[in-house]
Amino acid sequence: MRVLYFFSENSNVMMRKIFKSKFLEDTKKIAISVADSLGSYRVICLYGEMGAGKTTFVKAFAKHLGVSSRVLSPTYTFVRRYEFGSKKLYHVDAYRIEDSQSDIESLAEIISQDNTIVLIEWAEKIQKILPEERIDIEFSYNRDNVREIIITKKG
């Protein structure tokens, strides 16, 4: 599968691309392409059912950026932080987030930090604090286990 760098330098243009992923390696290549094409984008929102490929995407994305530690799902810890170079990568799983003020404030603080990249699984649960400038990635799969990955650059 060939993955192209698809993000424009003009940040005012919303761009949308659709990819098909038949194998884990395809999803990993898409993650690497997004990591290489971030530009000024720091928040990546991941949407999709359990098993759709979100965590596989995050693991490949983090490894490509230079995260050397093992990337684990933050399902029960809510947030995992990794370092690469002088930057931080936050992997958030909002699936179990309570709509409490402290949870929302904590997440809003993480999103607003400099020198960070934030990947948020189940981002639909925290729409009210998401920045306008972000990348939305929707994962779905059909009965043939072919994943469709729709990437939209916003803001």
C-alpha positions, 0 to 999 in steps of 0.5 A, a space after each residue: 500500500 502506498 501512503 502519500 503525504 496529504 496535508 497542505 501547508 495552508 492551514 485554513 483548508 480542511 482536507 480529507 483523505 480516505 484510506 483502506 487498511 487490510 493489514 496491520 502494516 497498512 495502518 502502521 504506514 498511515 500512522 507514520 504518514 500522519 506523524 510525518 505530516 503534522 506541521 503545527 497540528 498537535 491534537 489528533 482525535 481518534 474515533 471508532 469502535 473497539 478493535 477498529 485500529 486506534 491503539 495500533 495507530 497510536 503505537 506506530 505513530 509513537 514509535 516513528 516519533 522516537 518513543 522508545 518505551 513500550 506504548 500501552 493502552 491507557 484504558 484504565 489509567 486515562 492518560 499515558 505520557 511518553 517522551 521523545 527528544 524534548 517533546 512529550 506525547 500524551 495518549 489519552 483514552 476518554 472512553 471511561 472519562 467522567 464528566 467531572 470538572 477535574 477530569 475535564 480541566 486535567 485534559 484541557 491542561 494537557 491539550 494546551 501544553 507546549 511541546 506536546 502531541 496529544 492523541 485522544 481515543 474516544 474523543 467524541 466524549 470530550 468534544 467541548 474542550 477540543 481545539 478547532 485546529 486538530 486532526 480527526 481520524 475515523 476508524 471503521 471496519 467491515 465484515 471482511 475485516 478491511 478498515 477504512 480510515 478517514 483523516 480530516 485536518 481541521 482548523 
